[in-house]
Amino acid sequence: MFAGLILFGLGALLALIAELPYGGWLQIPILSTIWWRLRLEVSQTLKRYFAYGLMFGLGYFLIGLWWLYISMHDVGGMNPVLSSLAVFMLSLYMALYFSVASFSIRYSKQSSINGLLLAASWVAMEYLRSYLFTGFPWMGLAENQFNGPFAAIAPIFGGLACTFLAVWASWEILQIRVRPVICSTTILATIALTQLAGQISYTKPFGEPVSVRLIQGNFEQSLKFNPQAIGEQIDFYVSEIQKKSADLIIIPETAFPWPQNNLPVGLLNHLQNYSNVSLSNLLLGLVGEVSSKQGVQYTNRAVGLSPNTQPYLYDKVHLVPFGEFIPTGFHWFIKAFNVPLSDFARGSFDQKPFSIERKDQEDVHAAITICYEDVFGDELASRLRHNPEPVHLLINMTNLAWFGQSQAPTQQLRLSQLRSLETGLPALRATNTGITAALGPNGKVLEALPEFTQATLTYKIQPYSGQTPYVRWGNLPILSLSVALLIWGFIRHRRF
């Protein structure tokens, strides 16, 4: 029991440290301590060892995902006990992957390749966590490595490679007492090579900078369901859009919270006329409507308006379980959750990028993601790889007012930074309450607005062209390496 509490505390500490400026560096020795503690328990029964791994993961995810309680209870009106239970059950489910990944410590015989096997197990579990039951890869070790020693490998092999190296290095630190020279040299050499690889640029500037205005409305989520407040919100965004022209003006996800056909009469036509006159490209977050076999369904939509051009539509593809679609057999949960518009239709995966039109210059093509979609690096890389037109810019429209004053905005900012680093493309984040920001192709924040303020970010962003190795290959190289290592480890275990 005492060992379980220690591991729970270490998992919680690992999550807390992620929020520090050099969290990716600091997490590695904490991971080493966790492996040391788990290795002390390898003689325990299978059931007890599994429970110890579960405690570590539970501590990590309860601290990392507690803000979901705000969306369920404070905003959604769910019973506090049921809200707490939902956060606990999700954290417990996420912890299962950590516990399974830790099993390589128990079954690997003492060897110099144990760190590689643990890293391979971790990558395999993180990949599965990204896809099983539509996936929920939030709070991975990869995005925390943006502030760590292995971020520079992301443009080549992606975020999972950052995870691989972080886990491997944390195990090697544990071996320094036994093999001080070899382990220290190997770790330092790997960090140096990673940093050296980060000096290579795979994308280059394209055309002239794009003038942008990102409007942060800072409206409380509870106002999204108040008809009078909705009207005031729409008026605010329309007024702000028209204050000053720019090549691109963006408002956040569902900034117009009503279904498109219920918006004030002539609103979109009025904004289209403004686009025609001002030569501004507008990107609007609203609730779309599509026809299906079930009748009319809602979508989480971005509408693009460009001068004298037909409107552009992007419907969100990767929906949030329970928040945007109801998994089979869970309609009772949504009734308790009491959130409107919680069963959206999905957009198609092959939607084209948004073209930012500029007079006497080539169009700049932007890949749109809406909120949660920014979590899935492999999906974004696949979209860029298969798009018929080159993509020069990433745009994420989001609304994190659901989660109040928590660490959710900074967590998603790190995810956006990792996406820019993986793709070598600059990014724009237009949010309701924060963090609204412009990111460079290396993921660094170029300009940002303070959270929970009503303001507009005006900036000139430089588009980029080209593809990183990660965009071309996706997760195939790191997954292939991990599977090969696990097969090798299994064969070795059976032989010896």
C-alpha positions as CSV (number, residue, x, y, z in Angstrom):
1,M,0.0,0.0,0.0
2,F,2.8,2.4,0.9
3,A,4.6,1.7,-2.4
4,G,1.4,2.5,-4.3
5,L,1.0,5.8,-2.5
6,I,4.6,6.7,-3.4
7,L,4.0,5.9,-7.0
8,F,0.8,7.9,-7.0
9,G,2.6,10.9,-5.6
10,L,5.4,10.5,-8.2
11,G,2.9,10.4,-11.0
12,A,1.2,13.5,-9.7
13,L,4.6,15.2,-9.4
14,L,5.4,14.2,-13.0
15,A,2.2,16.0,-14.2
16,L,2.8,19.1,-12.1
17,I,6.4,19.5,-13.4
18,A,5.1,19.4,-17.0
19,E,3.8,23.0,-16.4
20,L,7.2,24.4,-15.5
21,P,9.3,26.3,-18.1
22,Y,11.8,23.4,-18.4
23,G,9.3,20.7,-17.6
24,G,10.5,18.3,-20.3
25,W,14.0,18.2,-18.8
26,L,12.8,17.9,-15.2
27,Q,10.4,15.1,-16.0
28,I,13.2,12.7,-17.0
29,P,14.8,12.3,-13.5
30,I,11.2,11.9,-12.1
31,L,10.7,9.1,-14.6
32,S,14.0,7.5,-13.4
33,T,12.7,7.5,-9.9
34,I,9.4,5.9,-10.9
35,W,11.3,3.1,-12.8
36,W,13.5,2.6,-9.7
37,R,10.5,2.3,-7.5
38,L,8.8,-0.1,-9.9
39,R,11.9,-2.2,-10.2
40,L,11.8,-2.7,-6.4
41,E,8.4,-4.4,-6.8
42,V,9.2,-6.9,-9.6
43,S,9.1,-9.8,-7.1
44,Q,5.5,-8.9,-6.3
45,T,2.6,-10.9,-7.8
46,L,1.5,-9.9,-11.3
47,K,-1.7,-8.4,-10.0
48,R,0.1,-6.2,-7.4
49,Y,2.7,-5.1,-9.9
50,F,-0.1,-4.1,-12.3
51,A,-1.7,-2.1,-9.5
52,Y,1.5,-0.3,-8.8
53,G,1.8,0.8,-12.4
54,L,-1.8,1.9,-12.3
55,M,-1.2,4.1,-9.2
56,F,1.6,5.9,-11.0
57,G,-0.7,6.6,-14.0
58,L,-3.7,7.5,-11.9
59,G,-1.7,10.2,-10.0
60,Y,-0.4,11.6,-13.3
61,F,-3.8,11.8,-15.1
62,L,-5.9,13.0,-12.1
63,I,-3.6,16.0,-11.8
64,G,-3.3,16.5,-15.6
65,L,-7.0,16.1,-16.4
66,W,-8.8,17.5,-13.3
67,W,-10.1,20.5,-15.3
68,L,-12.6,18.2,-17.0
69,Y,-14.6,18.5,-13.8
70,I,-15.1,22.2,-14.6
71,S,-16.7,21.4,-17.9
72,M,-19.0,18.7,-16.5
73,H,-20.0,20.3,-13.2
74,D,-19.5,24.1,-13.4
75,V,-20.6,24.5,-17.0
76,G,-22.5,21.3,-17.8
77,G,-24.5,21.3,-14.5
78,M,-23.6,17.6,-13.8
79,N,-23.9,16.2,-10.3
80,P,-20.6,16.8,-8.5
81,V,-20.3,13.2,-7.4
82,L,-20.9,12.0,-11.0
83,S,-18.5,14.6,-12.4
84,S,-15.8,13.5,-10.0
85,L,-16.4,9.9,-10.8
86,A,-16.2,10.6,-14.6
87,V,-12.8,12.3,-14.2
88,F,-11.6,9.4,-12.0
89,M,-12.8,6.7,-14.4
90,L,-11.2,8.5,-17.4
91,S,-7.9,8.9,-15.5
92,L,-8.0,5.2,-14.5
93,Y,-8.6,4.1,-18.1
94,M,-5.6,6.3,-19.2
95,A,-3.5,4.8,-16.4
96,L,-4.1,1.3,-17.9
97,Y,-1.8,2.2,-20.8
98,F,1.0,3.4,-18.4
99,S,0.7,0.3,-16.3
100,V,0.9,-2.1,-19.4
101,A,3.9,-0.2,-20.7
102,S,5.7,-0.6,-17.4
103,F,5.4,-4.4,-17.6
104,S,8.6,-4.5,-19.7
105,I,10.5,-3.6,-16.4
106,R,9.1,-6.8,-14.8
107,Y,9.7,-9.2,-17.7
108,S,13.0,-7.9,-19.1
109,K,16.1,-9.6,-17.8
110,Q,18.9,-7.3,-16.7
111,S,20.5,-6.1,-19.9
112,S,21.8,-3.0,-21.6
113,I,18.7,-3.0,-24.0
114,N,16.2,-2.8,-21.2
115,G,15.9,1.0,-21.7
116,L,15.1,0.5,-25.4
117,L,12.5,-2.1,-24.6
118,L,10.8,0.2,-22.0
119,A,10.8,3.0,-24.5
120,A,9.4,0.8,-27.3
121,S,6.6,-0.4,-24.9
122,W,5.8,3.2,-24.0
123,V,5.6,4.2,-27.7
124,A,3.3,1.3,-28.5
125,M,0.9,2.1,-25.6
126,E,0.9,5.8,-26.5
127,Y,0.1,5.0,-30.1
128,L,-2.8,2.7,-29.0
129,R,-4.0,5.4,-26.6
130,S,-4.2,7.7,-29.6
131,Y,-6.6,5.5,-31.6
132,L,-8.5,3.0,-29.4
133,F,-12.1,4.2,-28.9
134,T,-11.4,7.2,-31.1
135,G,-8.3,8.0,-29.0
136,F,-7.5,10.4,-26.2
137,P,-3.7,11.1,-26.3
138,W,-3.8,14.2,-24.2
139,M,-1.1,14.6,-21.6
140,G,1.5,12.5,-23.4
141,L,5.2,12.9,-22.7
142,A,5.8,14.1,-26.3
143,E,4.3,17.6,-26.0
144,N,6.2,18.1,-22.7
145,Q,9.4,17.4,-24.5
146,F,8.8,20.7,-26.4
147,N,10.5,22.2,-23.3
148,G,12.9,19.3,-23.0
149,P,16.1,17.9,-24.6
150,F,14.6,15.8,-27.4
151,A,12.1,18.2,-29.1
152,A,14.5,18.7,-32.1
153,I,13.8,15.1,-33.3
154,A,10.1,15.9,-33.8
155,P,10.4,17.2,-37.4
156,I,12.1,14.0,-38.4
157,F,10.3,11.2,-36.5
158,G,7.5,13.0,-34.7
159,G,6.3,13.4,-31.1
160,L,6.4,9.6,-30.4
161,A,10.2,9.7,-31.1
162,C,10.5,12.4,-28.4
163,T,8.6,10.1,-26.1
164,F,10.9,7.2,-27.0
165,L,14.1,9.2,-26.2
166,A,12.7,10.6,-23.0
167,V,11.8,7.2,-21.6
168,W,15.1,5.7,-22.8
169,A,17.2,8.5,-21.2
170,S,15.3,8.2,-17.9
171,W,16.1,4.5,-17.8
172,E,19.8,5.1,-18.7
173,I,20.1,7.6,-15.8
174,L,19.0,4.8,-13.5
175,Q,22.0,2.7,-14.8
176,I,24.6,5.4,-14.3
177,R,25.6,3.9,-10.9
178,V,26.4,0.5,-12.6
179,R,27.9,1.8,-15.9
180,P,28.8,5.5,-15.2
181,V,31.0,6.2,-18.2
182,I,29.0,4.4,-20.9
183,C,25.6,5.6,-19.7
184,S,26.6,9.2,-19.2
185,T,28.4,9.4,-22.5
186,T,25.5,7.7,-24.4
187,I,22.9,10.1,-22.9
188,L,25.0,13.2,-23.5
189,A,25.9,12.1,-27.1
190,T,22.2,11.4,-27.9
191,I,21.1,14.9,-26.6
192,A,23.9,16.5,-28.6
193,L,23.0,14.6,-31.8
194,T,19.3,15.5,-31.3
195,Q,20.2,19.2,-30.9
196,L,22.4,19.0,-33.9
197,A,19.6,17.5,-36.0
198,G,17.4,20.4,-34.9
199,Q,19.6,22.8,-36.8
200,I,18.4,21.4,-40.1
201,S,15.5,23.2,-41.7
202,Y,13.1,21.3,-43.9
203,T,10.8,24.2,-44.8
204,K,11.5,27.7,-46.1
205,P,9.7,31.1,-46.3
206,F,7.0,31.4,-48.9
207,G,6.0,34.8,-50.3
208,E,5.4,37.8,-48.2
209,P,4.1,37.8,-44.6
210,V,0.4,37.6,-44.1
211,S,-1.3,40.3,-41.9
212,V,-3.6,38.7,-39.4
213,R,-6.0,39.7,-36.7
214,L,-7.0,37.1,-34.1
215,I,-10.0,38.2,-32.1
216,Q,-10.2,36.8,-28.5
217,G,-13.8,37.5,-27.2
218,N,-13.4,36.1,-23.7
219,F,-17.0,35.1,-23.3
220,E,-18.0,32.7,-20.4
221,Q,-19.2,29.3,-21.6
222,S,-22.5,29.7,-19.7
223,L,-23.4,32.6,-22.0
224,K,-23.3,30.3,-25.0
225,F,-26.8,29.0,-24.1
226,N,-28.3,32.4,-23.3
227,P,-30.1,33.9,-26.4
228,Q,-29.6,37.5,-25.4
229,A,-25.9,36.9,-24.6
230,I,-25.5,35.0,-28.0
231,G,-26.8,38.1,-29.8
232,E,-24.4,40.4,-27.9
233,Q,-21.5,38.0,-28.7
234,I,-22.3,38.0,-32.4
235,D,-22.5,41.8,-32.4
236,F,-19.1,42.0,-30.7
237,Y,-17.4,39.8,-33.2
238,V,-19.0,41.5,-36.2
239,S,-18.0,44.9,-34.9
240,E,-14.4,43.8,-34.2
241,I,-14.0,42.2,-37.6
242,Q,-15.0,45.5,-39.3
243,K,-12.7,47.7,-37.2
244,K,-9.7,47.1,-39.4
245,S,-8.9,45.1,-42.5
246,A,-6.2,42.4,-42.7
247,D,-5.2,39.7,-45.1
248,L,-6.8,37.2,-42.6
249,I,-9.2,37.8,-39.7
250,I,-10.1,34.9,-37.5
251,I,-12.6,34.4,-34.7
252,P,-12.6,31.4,-32.4
253,E,-14.4,28.0,-32.5
254,T,-18.3,28.5,-32.3
255,A,-17.8,32.2,-31.8
256,F,-21.2,32.4,-33.5
257,P,-22.9,29.7,-31.2
258,W,-26.2,29.4,-33.1
259,P,-26.7,26.9,-36.0
260,Q,-25.8,28.5,-39.3
261,N,-29.4,28.7,-40.6
262,N,-30.5,30.4,-37.4
263,L,-28.0,33.2,-37.5
264,P,-29.4,36.7,-37.9
265,V,-30.8,37.2,-41.4
266,G,-28.2,38.5,-43.8
267,L,-25.2,38.2,-41.4
268,L,-23.0,36.0,-43.5
269,N,-23.9,38.0,-46.7
270,H,-23.0,41.2,-44.8
271,L,-19.6,39.8,-43.8
272,Q,-19.1,38.5,-47.4
273,N,-19.7,42.0,-48.6
274,Y,-17.2,43.3,-46.1
275,S,-14.6,40.8,-47.4
276,N,-15.2,41.9,-51.0
277,V,-14.7,45.6,-50.1
278,S,-11.9,45.3,-47.6
279,L,-10.1,42.4,-49.4
280,S,-9.9,40.6,-46.1
281,N,-10.2,36.8,-45.8
282,L,-12.5,35.9,-42.8
283,L,-12.5,32.6,-40.9
284,L,-15.6,32.2,-38.7
285,G,-16.3,29.6,-36.0
286,L,-20.0,28.5,-35.9
287,V,-22.4,25.6,-35.7
288,G,-22.9,24.1,-39.2
289,E,-25.8,21.9,-40.4
290,V,-25.7,19.0,-42.8
291,S,-28.3,16.5,-44.1
292,S,-28.0,12.9,-43.2
293,K,-30.1,9.7,-42.9
294,Q,-30.9,10.8,-39.4
295,G,-32.2,14.1,-40.7
296,V,-30.4,17.5,-40.1
297,Q,-27.3,17.1,-38.0
298,Y,-25.0,19.8,-36.5
299,T,-21.3,20.1,-37.2
300,N,-18.5,22.1,-35.5
301,R,-17.7,24.3,-38.5
302,A,-15.2,26.9,-39.8
303,V,-16.6,29.1,-42.6
304,G,-14.1,31.0,-44.7
305,L,-15.1,34.1,-46.6
306,S,-12.7,35.4,-49.3
307,P,-13.2,38.3,-51.7
308,N,-15.6,37.5,-54.5
309,T,-15.3,33.7,-53.9
310,Q,-17.7,31.0,-52.8
311,P,-17.6,30.4,-49.0
312,Y,-15.1,27.8,-47.8
313,L,-16.4,25.1,-45.3
314,Y,-14.5,22.9,-42.9
315,D,-16.3,20.6,-40.6
316,K,-14.5,19.1,-37.7
317,V,-13.4,15.5,-38.3
318,H,-12.0,14.2,-34.9
319,L,-14.8,14.8,-32.4
320,V,-14.6,14.8,-28.6
321,P,-16.3,11.7,-27.1
322,F,-19.3,12.8,-24.9
323,G,-18.7,16.5,-25.7
324,E,-19.4,16.3,-29.5
325,F,-20.6,12.8,-30.1
326,I,-22.2,10.1,-28.0
327,P,-20.5,6.7,-28.0
328,T,-22.9,3.8,-28.4
329,G,-24.6,2.9,-25.2
330,F,-23.8,6.1,-23.4
331,H,-26.8,8.3,-24.1
332,W,-27.7,8.1,-20.3
333,F,-24.4,9.9,-19.6
334,I,-25.2,12.8,-21.9
335,K,-28.6,13.2,-20.3
336,A,-26.8,13.6,-16.9
337,F,-24.2,15.9,-18.6
338,N,-27.0,18.2,-19.9
339,V,-24.9,19.8,-22.7
340,P,-26.7,21.1,-25.8
341,L,-25.5,20.1,-29.3
342,S,-23.5,17.1,-28.1
343,D,-24.0,14.8,-31.0
344,F,-22.3,16.4,-34.0
345,A,-21.8,14.9,-37.4
346,R,-18.2,14.3,-38.6
347,G,-16.6,16.1,-41.5
348,S,-14.7,14.2,-44.2
349,F,-11.0,13.6,-43.8
350,D,-10.0,14.9,-47.2
351,Q,-11.2,18.5,-46.8
352,K,-9.1,21.0,-48.7
353,P,-7.1,23.7,-47.0
354,F,-8.4,27.3,-46.8
355,S,-6.9,29.6,-49.4
356,I,-5.9,33.1,-48.2
357,E,-6.2,35.3,-51.3
358,R,-4.0,38.4,-51.7
359,K,-3.9,40.8,-54.5
360,D,-1.0,40.3,-56.9
361,Q,0.4,37.5,-54.8
362,E,0.1,33.7,-54.7
363,D,-2.6,32.3,-52.4
364,V,-1.4,31.0,-49.0
365,H,-3.0,27.6,-48.1
366,A,-3.9,27.0,-44.5
367,A,-4.7,23.7,-42.8
368,I,-7.6,24.1,-40.4
369,T,-8.0,22.2,-37.1
370,I,-10.7,22.8,-34.5
371,C,-9.7,22.5,-30.9
372,Y,-9.2,18.8,-30.0
373,E,-7.9,18.0,-33.5
374,D,-4.6,19.6,-32.7
375,V,-3.9,16.6,-30.4
376,F,-3.4,14.2,-33.3
377,G,-0.1,14.9,-35.0
378,D,-0.2,11.8,-37.2
379,E,-3.6,12.8,-38.6
380,L,-2.4,16.3,-39.4
381,A,0.7,15.0,-41.0
382,S,-1.4,12.6,-43.2
383,R,-3.7,15.5,-44.2
384,L,-0.7,17.6,-45.3
385,R,0.9,14.7,-47.1
386,H,-2.2,13.9,-49.1
387,N,-3.5,17.4,-49.8
388,P,-3.4,18.1,-53.5
389,E,-2.2,21.7,-52.7
390,P,0.8,22.6,-50.6
391,V,0.1,23.9,-47.1
392,H,1.9,27.0,-45.8
393,L,0.2,27.7,-42.5
394,L,-1.6,25.9,-39.7
395,I,-4.7,27.4,-38.0
396,N,-6.3,26.2,-34.9
397,M,-9.7,27.6,-33.7
398,T,-10.6,26.7,-30.2
399,N,-12.8,27.5,-27.2
400,L,-11.4,26.4,-23.8
401,A,-13.9,28.4,-21.8
402,W,-15.3,25.0,-20.9
403,F,-12.4,24.5,-18.6
404,G,-12.2,27.8,-16.7
405,Q,-8.9,29.0,-15.1
406,S,-7.0,25.7,-15.3
407,Q,-3.8,24.4,-17.1
408,A,-5.9,23.2,-20.1
409,P,-4.9,26.2,-22.3
410,T,-1.2,25.8,-21.6
411,Q,-1.4,22.1,-22.3
412,Q,-3.1,22.7,-25.6
413,L,-0.5,25.4,-26.5
414,R,2.2,22.9,-26.0
415,L,0.4,20.5,-28.4
416,S,0.1,23.3,-31.0
417,Q,3.8,24.0,-30.6
418,L,4.6,20.4,-31.2
419,R,2.4,20.3,-34.3
420,S,4.3,23.3,-35.7
421,L,7.7,21.7,-34.9
422,E,6.6,18.4,-36.5
423,T,5.4,20.0,-39.7
424,G,7.9,22.9,-39.9
425,L,5.0,25.3,-40.4
426,P,3.9,28.5,-38.5
427,A,0.6,28.4,-36.7
428,L,-2.2,30.7,-35.6
429,R,-4.3,30.0,-32.6
430,A,-7.6,31.9,-32.4
431,T,-9.2,31.2,-29.0
432,N,-12.1,32.5,-26.9
433,T,-10.4,32.8,-23.6
434,G,-6.8,32.0,-24.5
435,I,-4.1,31.2,-25.4
436,T,-4.5,33.2,-28.6
437,A,-1.0,33.2,-30.3
438,A,1.1,33.2,-33.4
439,L,3.8,30.4,-33.5
440,G,6.9,30.1,-35.7
441,P,7.8,27.1,-37.7
442,N,9.9,25.9,-34.8
443,G,6.9,26.1,-32.5
444,K,8.2,29.1,-30.5
445,V,5.6,31.7,-29.5
446,L,6.1,34.8,-31.6
447,E,3.2,36.8,-30.1
448,A,0.4,36.0,-27.7
449,L,-2.5,37.6,-25.8
450,P,-3.0,37.3,-22.1
451,E,-5.6,34.7,-21.0
452,F,-9.1,35.8,-20.0
453,T,-8.9,39.2,-21.7
454,Q,-11.0,40.7,-24.5
455,A,-8.5,41.7,-27.1
456,T,-7.2,41.3,-30.7
457,L,-3.8,40.1,-31.7
458,T,-2.5,41.9,-34.7
459,Y,0.5,40.3,-36.4
460,K,2.3,39.6,-39.6
461,I,3.0,35.8,-40.0
462,Q,5.5,34.5,-42.5
463,P,4.1,31.5,-44.4
464,Y,6.4,28.5,-45.1
465,S,6.6,25.9,-47.8
466,G,8.0,22.3,-47.9
467,Q,7.5,19.1,-45.9
468,T,9.4,17.7,-43.0
469,P,10.4,14.0,-43.0
470,Y,7.7,13.5,-40.4
471,V,5.0,14.8,-42.7
472,R,6.3,12.5,-45.4
473,W,6.7,9.4,-43.2
474,G,4.3,9.9,-40.3
475,N,4.8,7.5,-37.3
476,L,5.9,4.6,-39.5
477,P,9.7,4.8,-38.7
478,I,9.3,5.1,-34.9
479,L,6.5,2.4,-34.8
480,S,8.6,0.0,-36.9
481,L,11.6,0.5,-34.6
482,S,9.4,-0.1,-31.5
483,V,7.7,-3.2,-32.9
484,A,11.1,-4.6,-33.9
485,L,12.5,-4.0,-30.5
486,L,9.5,-5.6,-28.8
487,I,9.8,-8.7,-31.0
488,W,13.5,-8.9,-30.3
489,G,12.9,-8.5,-26.5
490,F,10.2,-11.3,-26.6
491,I,12.5,-13.7,-28.5
492,R,15.3,-12.9,-26.1
493,H,13.1,-13.5,-23.1
494,R,11.9,-16.9,-24.4
495,R,15.5,-18.0,-25.2
496,F,17.0,-17.0,-21.9
